[in-house]
Amino acid sequence: MNWSSIRTKLIVFLLVPTIICIMATMYISYSHTTSSLRTRAVDENKNLLYQGYKNIDSLLQEINRLSLSVYSDGDFYRLLEAGYDDLSSDIAIYNSLNYISTSLPNISQVYLYGVKDAKATLITDNTTPKRWLADAPYHASHLAGSAAVSIQSTHLSNAYGLRLPLTQFVPEPVFTIHRRIERIPTTQPLGYLSIDVKLAALKDIVGQLYDQEQERLYLVDNGGRLVYSHDSALLGKPLNAAWYSSQIAGSTQPQGYFEQDSSVFIYQHIDSLGQDWTLVKQIPVSSLFREAKEAAAINLLLLALLLLIITALIILVSFRITAPIKQLTRYMNQVKAGNLDVDIRPAGKDEIGVVTGHFRSMMDTINNLILREYRLELASRTNELRALQSQINPHFLNNTLQIIGTLALELKVPQIYALLSALAKMMRYSMYNDEKIVTVQNELDHVKAYIELQKERFENKFSFRYDIEEPLLQALMPKMILQPIVENYFKHGFSLERTDGMLEITGTRLAQGRMELCIRNNGLPIPAGRLEALRRELLQPQAVEDTNRLSPPGEEHLSRRDAPGAGLGLGNVLARLRLVCGDSAAMTVDNLQAGGVIIRLQIDIVVEGESR
């Protein structure tokens, strides 16, 4: 990978911010989701534990009301107070205790000790009621303090000191409410009542408060012993956990939560019957944030898919953007290697396409300038060669013509002198090639000299006139332009049978700094086929050598016009005009309705001080 490449930089600079933004979005989204889930889970579980607290309190209050029913049962209270020892009294005691035992489905045992008659009674589920003499109440039931009621934490049920074997008695986890039955309105004890409640009563309540597969729930009394736990082996034992002793044991808040040991703990104090129990729910963070992790996994999958799509799009866009630049570089390398004719194709309408278009236009301009300079130099070399071929010795010829002219004057033949002077002018104009650009006046003078010779040749069978605006006479134009056009009239359009031949040259100024030179004659018209071919030739004029080389068979005479002593073809005239005056130079050829041909030349007006 080339790090200096625009394509590489573009891909990297687009991918890196995209990945950073997506990862930042993922992190913020995950953080917000976990925080939201934590808050929602804490709020929901607080409400859930509070509802559990209400249900447990209702259970305890219900059992407490059953324990108070001894005060509302007059016969039972009277027998307990009097201490009668007969069968009817025992039956009445059994019935009252049995009522308590069967009032709730999860009551395991009901124990009663009567102080007056020193008898203990035990009603056990699925066993025969027992009543026996006892020196003292069972130690757990003997409430000696100021509190008339107490709740004993979870423990295994027992026979409350009964030594006789009880059939079908199986110890099971229970919690017990102990009540001291007092002589109203004093606190003198009449008896002691204990109600064993199966742990299933609590399990039915707390089992709905947590997910037993992933979460943990603890019900702890004020002594730190477990009233209920997911692990039955821990029931009734102290809860030895650092999080309990450090966060909950000393807490005075009725409800709260904290996070420790990769878990969230939510607790709810239960104040019922003077007992301070605490309901604690432990939720692993992994379980709590399971939804967030699932959402994060889905988001990561979508992120990977999105990155693939974005990467593909970025690479595609980068290649689409940089491909024209690389193509333009290849064009430049070809030009650098010397291939100036490289085919530069458009690259669209964007900025790079505009640059490519400008480069293409620049190369076209360079090629045109090189071609123009080459053609101009080639034409100049050709003209010089032809001039060298056509001249023997210019000075010798001029001197010879002057001698002949002087002799004509001595022999008193001025007409011969005039013709020789005209011929000398033409020779000097055509042989001295130092000047490639001349004025319209110079060209017109050269044509006048040529016309003088033609008048003598054709015995004045034609007339010549010119009308060129005075300012245009000083305008610049290429040398040897008008005379070849005039020569075409005598070669192809002049008829010896006519005596009213006419040749006219006019020059007028056009708009936007241009001028038009018209050469008009009344000779023979150009045949339609030849005129059409000539117009096509003028659309793309070639250099003199190209015309000679590409002339089709049968038309070699068109190229032979460039031979020494002959005029130049119209295509070559236009080519020379455009080489010197630019591509804006134009030439048109038309037949006149009255007979004859008109040739129009249009070029920019350039005077001596503005010459190229």
C-alpha positions in Angstrom: 0.0 0.0 0.0 1.4 3.3 -1.1 0.9 5.8 1.8 1.7 8.7 -0.4 -1.2 7.9 -2.8 -4.3 10.0 -2.7 -6.4 6.9 -3.0 -4.8 5.3 0.2 -5.1 8.6 2.1 -8.7 9.0 1.1 -9.6 5.4 2.1 -7.8 5.7 5.5 -9.1 9.2 6.3 -12.7 8.0 5.5 -12.5 4.6 7.3 -10.7 5.7 10.5 -13.3 8.4 11.5 -16.1 6.1 10.5 -14.8 3.3 12.7 -14.1 5.7 15.6 -17.6 7.2 15.4 -19.2 3.7 15.2 -17.1 2.4 18.2 -17.9 5.5 20.2 -21.6 5.1 19.4 -21.4 1.4 20.5 -19.6 2.3 23.7 -22.1 5.1 24.6 -25.0 2.9 23.6 -23.8 0.0 25.7 -23.0 2.2 28.7 -26.4 3.9 28.5 -28.1 0.5 28.0 -26.4 -1.1 31.0 -27.1 2.0 33.2 -30.7 2.0 32.1 -31.0 -1.7 32.7 -29.4 -1.4 36.1 -31.7 1.4 37.1 -34.8 -0.4 35.8 -33.8 -3.7 37.4 -33.1 -2.0 40.7 -36.5 -0.2 40.6 -38.4 -3.3 39.6 -36.7 -5.5 42.2 -37.2 -2.9 44.9 -40.9 -3.0 44.1 -40.8 -6.7 44.0 -39.1 -7.0 47.4 -41.5 -4.5 48.9 -44.4 -6.6 47.7 -42.6 -9.7 49.2 -42.3 -7.7 52.5 -46.0 -7.0 52.5 -46.8 -10.7 51.9 -44.5 -11.9 54.6 -45.8 -9.4 57.0 -49.4 -10.4 56.2 -48.4 -14.1 56.9 -46.9 -13.2 60.2 -49.8 -11.0 61.1 -52.2 -13.8 60.3 -50.3 -16.3 62.5 -50.2 -13.7 65.2 -53.9 -13.2 65.0 -54.3 -17.0 65.4 -52.1 -16.9 68.5 -54.4 -14.1 69.9 -57.5 -16.2 69.3 -57.0 -17.8 72.8 -58.1 -14.5 74.3 -61.4 -14.5 72.2 -62.1 -18.1 73.1 -63.8 -17.7 76.6 -63.9 -21.3 77.5 -60.3 -21.9 76.5 -59.1 -18.9 78.4 -61.2 -19.8 81.5 -59.9 -23.4 81.5 -56.3 -22.2 81.1 -56.9 -19.7 84.0 -58.6 -22.3 86.3 -56.5 -25.2 85.4 -59.1 -28.0 85.5 -57.8 -31.5 85.0 -60.5 -33.7 83.5 -61.4 -35.3 80.2 -63.8 -32.6 79.1 -61.2 -29.9 79.8 -58.6 -31.8 77.7 -61.1 -32.1 74.9 -61.8 -28.4 75.0 -58.1 -27.6 74.9 -57.6 -30.0 72.0 -60.4 -28.4 70.1 -59.1 -24.9 70.5 -55.5 -25.8 69.6 -56.8 -27.9 66.6 -58.7 -24.8 65.4 -55.4 -22.9 65.4 -53.6 -25.8 63.7 -56.1 -26.1 60.9 -56.7 -22.4 60.3 -53.7 -22.1 58.0 -52.5 -24.9 55.6 -48.8 -24.6 56.5 -49.0 -24.9 60.3 -47.0 -27.9 61.4 -47.4 -28.0 65.2 -49.1 -26.1 68.0 -47.7 -26.3 71.5 -49.3 -25.1 74.7 -48.1 -25.1 78.3 -50.5 -24.2 81.1 -48.9 -22.7 84.2 -51.9 -23.4 86.5 -52.0 -27.2 85.9 -48.4 -27.6 84.7 -49.4 -29.5 81.7 -48.1 -29.4 78.1 -50.2 -30.1 75.0 -48.9 -30.7 71.5 -51.0 -30.8 68.4 -48.9 -32.2 65.5 -50.0 -32.6 61.9 -50.8 -36.2 61.0 -50.3 -37.4 64.7 -52.5 -37.9 67.7 -52.7 -34.9 70.1 -50.6 -35.3 73.2 -51.0 -33.9 76.7 -48.5 -34.5 79.5 -47.3 -33.1 82.8 -44.2 -30.9 82.7 -42.3 -29.2 85.4 -41.6 -26.1 83.2 -42.5 -24.8 79.7 -40.2 -25.7 76.8 -37.2 -23.4 76.9 -37.8 -21.8 73.5 -41.4 -21.1 74.3 -40.7 -19.6 77.7 -40.8 -15.8 77.1 -39.6 -14.2 80.2 -38.9 -10.7 78.9 -41.3 -7.8 78.4 -42.2 -8.9 74.9 -45.3 -11.1 74.9 -44.6 -12.5 71.4 -41.4 -13.6 69.6 -40.5 -15.2 66.3 -37.9 -18.0 66.3 -35.9 -18.3 63.1 -35.9 -21.3 60.9 -35.0 -24.6 62.7 -36.0 -28.2 62.6 -39.2 -29.0 64.3 -39.1 -31.0 67.6 -41.4 -32.6 70.1 -41.2 -29.8 72.7 -39.8 -32.1 75.4 -42.2 -34.9 74.8 -40.2 -38.1 75.5 -42.7 -40.6 74.2 -42.1 -41.6 70.6 -44.4 -39.9 68.1 -45.4 -42.0 65.1 -45.2 -40.5 61.7 -43.3 -37.5 63.1 -40.6 -36.3 60.6 -38.6 -33.2 61.6 -38.8 -30.5 59.0 -37.7 -26.8 58.7 -40.1 -24.5 60.4 -40.1 -21.1 62.0 -42.1 -20.5 65.2 -44.2 -17.8 66.8 -44.0 -17.9 70.6 -46.7 -16.1 72.6 -47.0 -15.6 76.3 -50.7 -15.8 77.4 -51.2 -13.3 80.1 -53.8 -12.7 82.8 -55.5 -9.6 81.5 -54.9 -6.8 82.4 -51.6 -7.9 84.2 -48.6 -9.5 82.6 -48.9 -12.6 84.8 -48.4 -15.6 82.5 -51.2 -18.1 82.3 -49.5 -20.2 79.6 -47.1 -20.3 76.7 -48.2 -20.9 73.1 -45.9 -21.9 70.2 -47.0 -22.2 66.6 -44.6 -24.0 64.2 -45.1 -22.8 60.6 -43.7 -24.9 57.8 -41.0 -23.1 55.7 -43.2 -23.8 52.7 -45.3 -20.9 53.8 -42.4 -18.6 53.2 -41.2 -20.4 50.1 -44.5 -19.9 48.4 -44.0 -16.1 48.9 -40.3 -15.6 48.3 -40.1 -18.2 45.5 -42.0 -15.6 43.3 -39.4 -13.0 44.1 -36.4 -14.3 42.2 -35.2 -16.5 39.4 -34.0 -19.7 41.2 -31.6 -20.7 38.4 -29.7 -17.4 38.2 -30.5 -15.3 41.3 -30.2 -15.8 45.0 -32.6 -14.8 47.8 -31.9 -14.5 51.5 -34.3 -13.8 54.5 -32.2 -12.9 57.5 -33.3 -12.2 61.0 -32.0 -9.5 63.3 -29.4 -11.9 64.6 -27.9 -12.5 61.2 -29.3 -16.1 60.9 -30.9 -17.3 57.8 -34.7 -17.6 58.0 -34.8 -18.6 54.3 -32.2 -19.4 51.7 -31.9 -21.0 48.3 -29.5 -23.5 50.0 -31.5 -25.5 52.6 -28.2 -26.5 54.3 -27.7 -22.9 55.4 -31.1 -22.5 57.1 -30.9 -21.3 60.7 -27.2 -20.6 60.5 -25.5 -17.2 60.5 -25.0 -15.6 57.2 -21.2 -15.3 56.9 -20.9 -12.9 53.9 -18.7 -9.9 53.7 -21.3 -8.0 51.7 -23.9 -8.5 54.5 -21.7 -7.4 57.4 -20.4 -4.4 55.5 -23.4 -3.1 53.7 -26.6 -4.4 55.3 -26.0 -5.3 58.9 -25.6 -1.8 60.1 -28.0 -0.1 57.7 -30.9 1.9 59.0 -32.5 2.4 55.6 -35.7 0.4 55.1 -34.6 -0.3 51.5 -31.5 0.0 49.4 -29.1 -1.6 46.9 -25.4 -1.8 46.2 -23.0 -3.6 43.8 -20.3 -5.8 45.0 -18.5 -9.0 43.9 -19.9 -8.8 40.4 -23.4 -8.8 41.7 -26.1 -6.3 42.5 -27.7 -6.7 45.9 -31.1 -5.3 46.7 -32.5 -5.4 50.3 -35.7 -4.7 52.1 -36.1 -4.6 55.9 -39.2 -6.3 57.3 -40.4 -4.9 60.6 -43.2 -7.2 61.9 -44.1 -8.3 65.4 -41.1 -6.5 66.8 -38.8 -8.5 64.6 -36.4 -6.9 62.1 -35.9 -9.3 59.3 -34.1 -8.4 56.0 -35.0 -9.7 52.6 -31.9 -9.7 50.3 -31.9 -10.5 46.6 -28.6 -11.1 44.8 -28.5 -10.6 41.0 -25.4 -11.5 39.1 -24.2 -8.7 36.8 -23.9 -11.2 34.0 -27.6 -12.1 34.4 -28.7 -8.5 34.9 -26.9 -7.3 31.8 -27.7 -10.3 29.7 -30.1 -8.2 27.5 -27.5 -5.5 27.1 -24.9 -8.1 26.1 -27.3 -9.7 23.6 -28.0 -6.2 22.2 -24.3 -5.5 22.1 -23.7 -8.8 20.3 -26.4 -7.9 17.8 -24.9 -4.4 17.4 -21.4 -5.8 16.9 -22.8 -8.1 14.2 -24.5 -5.1 12.6 -21.3 -3.1 13.1 -19.3 -5.7 11.2 -21.8 -5.8 8.4 -22.0 -2.0 8.3 -18.2 -1.8 8.3 -18.1 -4.2 5.3 -20.6 -2.1 3.5 -19.0 1.2 4.4 -15.5 -0.1 3.5 -16.8 -1.3 0.1 -18.5 2.0 -0.5 -15.4 4.0 0.6 -13.1 1.9 -1.7 -15.6 2.2 -4.6 -15.9 6.0 -4.1 -12.1 6.4 -3.7 -11.5 4.4 -6.9 -14.1 6.4 -8.7 -12.6 9.7 -7.5 -9.0 8.8 -8.0 -9.3 6.8 -11.2 -9.6 9.9 -13.4 -6.6 11.4 -11.5 -4.5 8.3 -12.3 -5.7 8.4 -15.9 -4.7 12.0 -16.1 -1.3 11.1 -14.7 -0.9 8.4 -17.4 -1.8 11.0 -20.0 0.9 13.3 -18.6 3.5 10.5 -18.5 2.8 9.8 -22.2 3.2 13.4 -23.0 6.4 13.5 -21.0 7.6 10.6 -23.0 7.1 12.6 -26.2 3.7 11.3 -27.4 1.9 14.6 -28.1 -0.9 12.9 -30.0 -2.2 11.0 -26.9 -6.0 10.4 -27.0 -7.3 12.3 -24.0 -10.9 11.3 -23.3 -13.4 13.2 -21.2 -13.5 12.2 -17.5 -16.9 13.5 -16.4 -18.3 16.9 -15.4 -16.7 17.3 -12.0 -13.6 19.2 -11.1 -11.3 16.4 -12.2 -13.2 16.2 -15.5 -12.8 20.0 -15.9 -9.0 19.7 -15.3 -8.8 16.8 -17.8 -10.8 18.9 -20.3 -8.4 21.8 -19.8 -5.4 19.5 -20.2 -6.9 18.1 -23.4 -7.6 21.7 -24.7 -4.0 22.7 -23.8 -2.6 19.7 -25.7 -4.7 20.5 -28.7 -3.5 24.1 -28.6 0.1 22.9 -28.2 -0.3 20.5 -31.1 -1.9 23.1 -33.3 0.9 25.6 -32.5 3.6 23.0 -33.2 1.8 22.0 -36.4 1.4 25.6 -37.5 5.0 26.4 -36.8 6.1 23.2 -38.6 3.9 23.9 -41.6 5.0 27.5 -41.7 8.6 26.5 -41.5 8.1 23.8 -44.1 6.3 26.2 -46.5 9.1 28.7 -46.0 11.8 26.1 -46.7 9.8 24.9 -49.7 9.5 28.4 -51.1 13.1 29.1 -50.5 14.0 25.9 -52.3 11.8 26.7 -55.2 13.1 30.2 -55.4 16.7 28.8 -55.5 15.6 26.3 -58.2 13.9 29.0 -60.3 16.7 31.5 -60.1 20.0 31.4 -61.9 21.4 34.5 -60.4 18.9 37.2 -59.4 21.5 40.0 -59.9 22.5 38.7 -63.2 18.8 38.5 -64.4 18.1 42.0 -63.1 21.2 43.5 -64.7 20.3 41.7 -68.0 16.7 43.0 -67.9 18.0 46.6 -67.2 20.4 46.3 -70.2 17.5 45.1 -72.4 15.3 47.9 -71.1 17.9 50.5 -71.7 18.4 49.2 -75.3 14.6 49.4 -75.8 14.6 53.0 -74.8 17.5 53.7 -77.1 15.6 52.1 -79.9 12.6 54.1 -78.9 10.4 51.2 -77.9 8.9 52.3 -74.5 6.3 49.5 -74.4 9.1 46.9 -74.2 10.7 48.8 -71.4 7.4 48.9 -69.4 6.9 45.2 -69.8 10.5 44.5 -68.7 10.0 46.8 -65.6 6.8 44.9 -64.6 8.6 41.6 -65.0 11.6 42.8 -62.9 9.2 43.9 -60.2 7.6 40.5 -60.0 10.9 38.7 -60.0 12.2 40.9 -57.1 9.0 40.4 -55.2 9.0 36.6 -55.5 12.8 36.0 -55.4 13.6 37.9 -52.2 12.0 35.7 -49.5 13.2 37.4 -46.4 9.8 39.0 -45.8 7.0 36.5 -45.3 4.5 39.1 -44.1 3.7 42.1 -46.3 1.1 44.8 -46.5 -2.0 44.7 -48.7 -0.4 47.5 -50.7 2.6 45.3 -51.5 0.4 42.5 -52.6 -1.7 44.8 -54.8 1.5 46.3 -56.4 2.7 42.7 -57.2 -0.7 42.0 -58.8 -0.5 45.2 -60.8 2.8 44.2 -62.3 1.4 40.7 -63.1 -1.6 42.4 -64.8 0.7 44.6 -67.0 2.3 41.5 -68.4 -1.1 39.7 -68.9 -2.5 42.8 -70.7 0.3 42.6 -73.3 -0.2 38.9 -73.6 -3.9 39.0 -74.2 -3.9 42.3 -76.2 -6.1 44.2 -73.7 -9.1 41.8 -74.0 -9.9 42.4 -70.3 -10.1 45.2 -67.9 -8.7 45.4 -64.3 -9.8 47.6 -61.5 -9.5 47.6 -57.7 -11.2 49.4 -54.8 -9.6 48.9 -51.4 -10.4 51.2 -48.4 -7.4 53.4 -47.7 -6.7 52.2 -44.1 -6.7 48.6 -45.2 -3.8 49.1 -47.6 -1.4 49.1 -44.6 -2.9 46.0 -43.1 -0.6 42.9 -43.0 -1.2 39.6 -44.8 1.0 36.7 -46.0 3.1 37.1 -49.1 2.0 35.7 -52.5 -1.8 35.4 -51.7 -3.6 37.6 -54.3 -1.4 36.9 -57.4 -2.0 33.0 -57.4 -5.8 33.7 -57.1 -5.6 36.2 -60.0 -3.5 33.7 -62.0 -6.3 31.1 -61.7 -8.5 33.4 -63.7 -6.2 33.5 -66.7 -5.5 29.7 -66.4 -9.0 28.4 -66.0 -11.6 31.2 -66.5 -10.3 33.5 -69.3 -11.7 33.1 -72.8 -9.7 34.4 -75.8 -12.9 34.8 -77.8 -14.2 37.5 -75.5 -13.0 41.1 -75.5 -14.9 42.2 -72.4 -13.1 40.3 -69.7 -13.2 41.8 -66.3 -11.1 41.3 -63.1 -11.8 43.3 -59.9 -10.2 43.3 -56.4 -12.1 45.0 -53.6 -11.3 45.3 -49.9 -13.8 46.3 -47.1 -13.7 46.4 -43.3 -16.0 44.0 -41.4 -17.2 44.0 -37.8 -15.0 42.8 -34.9 -11.7 44.0 -36.5 -11.7 41.8 -39.6 -11.5 42.6 -43.3 -12.7 41.0 -46.5 -10.8 40.9 -49.8 -12.9 39.9 -52.9 -11.4 38.8 -56.2 -14.2 38.8 -58.8 -14.1 38.0 -62.6 -16.6 37.4 -65.4 -14.9 34.4 -66.9 -16.0 30.8 -67.0 -17.8 29.3 -64.0 -16.4 26.4 -62.1 -18.2 23.1 -62.9 -20.6 22.1 -60.1 -18.7 18.9 -59.2 -15.3 20.6 -59.2 -16.8 23.5 -57.1 -18.1 21.0 -54.5 -14.8 19.2 -54.3 -13.0 22.6 -54.0 -15.2 23.6 -51.1 -14.5 20.3 -49.3 -10.8 20.9 -49.9 -11.1 24.4 -48.4 -12.8 23.0 -45.2 -9.5 21.2 -44.3 -6.7 22.8 -46.3 -3.4 20.8 -46.2 0.2 22.0 -46.5 1.7 22.3 -50.0 3.6 19.0 -49.6 0.6 17.2 -48.4 -1.4 18.3 -51.3 1.3 17.2 -53.8 1.6 13.9 -52.1 -2.1 13.2 -51.8 -3.4 14.4 -55.2 -5.5 11.7 -56.8 -4.6 10.4 -60.3 -5.7 12.7 -63.0 -5.5 15.9 -60.9 -1.8 16.2 -60.8 -2.2 19.6 -62.6 -3.7 21.0 -59.4 -0.5 20.3 -57.5 1.7 21.4 -60.4 0.4 24.9 -59.9 3.1 25.2 -57.2 5.9 24.6 -59.8 8.2 27.4 -60.6 6.5 30.2 -62.5 3.0 28.9 -61.6 0.5 30.1 -59.1 -0.4 28.3 -55.9 -3.7 26.2 -55.5 -6.6 27.7 -53.5 -6.2 25.0 -50.8 -2.6 26.0 -50.4 -3.4 29.7 -50.3 -5.9 29.1 -47.5 -3.4 26.8 -45.6 -0.8 29.6 -45.8 -3.4 32.1 -44.6 -4.3 30.0 -41.6 -0.7 29.3 -40.8 0.1 33.0 -40.6 -3.3 34.5 -39.6 -4.7 31.7 -37.5 -7.6 29.4 -37.8 -10.1 32.3 -38.0 -8.9 33.0 -41.6 -11.5 31.9 -44.1 -11.9 31.5 -47.9 -15.1 31.0 -49.9 -15.5 30.3 -53.6 -18.8 30.9 -55.5 -20.0 31.2 -59.0 -21.7 34.4 -59.9 -25.3 34.3 -61.4 -24.2 36.7 -64.2 -21.2 34.5 -65.0 -17.8 34.3 -63.5 -16.3 33.5 -60.1 -15.9 35.4 -56.8 -13.4 34.4 -54.2 -13.7 36.0 -50.7 -10.8 36.1 -48.2 -11.5 37.1 -44.5 -8.7 37.7 -42.1 -8.1 39.8 -38.9 -6.9 43.3 -39.4 -3.3 43.6 -38.2 -1.2 46.7 -38.8 2.6 47.0 -38.6 2.7 47.9 -34.9 0.5 44.9 -34.0 2.2 42.2 -36.2 2.7 38.8 -34.6 
